[in-house]
């Protein structure tokens, strides 16, 4: 069973990254392969879920051990297979997903790719009390009601601040792919209208690429 791979990301597309590990290319499906873009000159570590079926052997990869653990927890939910679990992780930052599950935010969960109301209810039932040990810390105020100490202004500003920070990371990845500052700024105008509070850089990159492809 493969637990991680260390190699150079020699090819990246919308679904997967190809890692060159000692002259062998491993195609690894990822929630957001573009986090590995622009790193072809250096070895990166990708944490792997090695999925074996009678008709296929597939590698799913993650930038962190915690994301790998969340993926595996999602697979424990009846009706969720690897592709759906990957889609969930592509839809929002792991911290936001965990926060939504712990706060029983079914509305947020049904916005994620491949998740209907019944599946979201199963996720809440199966995982609500089982995510404390996977190492994903939920920032204060994410996924729940803000405390009185936060104040209404801080509560209102937090989502925008989070998106701005995530966009800085997303913009760096887009520039490493060859996009200009002007192109990334044009994409940001589209992304701001479509992004949800709590969306991470992975999600913003996907939204930006969609906007750039449509331009």
C-alpha angles and dihedrals in degrees: 000000000000113000100174141353128212115201147110117289099232097170133025130184136161094282110029151010124228112220121203103216109178092328094314117112116220117192107215123187112221138183088239115005091183092078084078095048117120093023100097091120094059138053116250130190117235119188110224139213105199107209118192126189131165091260103031147027112208133182121213116192138200137188093227139034089235093057089050089052093050090050090054091048089054090053088060090066114096111251097020116110129178096276094051091045089051090050091052091053091047090056100062145356114285091243091056093049092050091047091051092051094047093047092043092238097170092168091062093045093053089057091063119097114275095006121123127177096270093049091047090053091052090050090054093046095047102037111026094101099027105070103075094091100053096080101243109136116207112218115235112275095017112127096357143065114293117246120250088248091062092062127214094273094053091047091052094046098047097078092050092047091050092050092048092052092046090048092056089059092043092050092054090053092049092050089050087057090057103263118141127236090253092053094048092049090051089050091049091059088058095041094053091061095048104036123100126220108271096028110144131216092272092060093043091053090054092049091047093050090050089053093047093048091051094048 
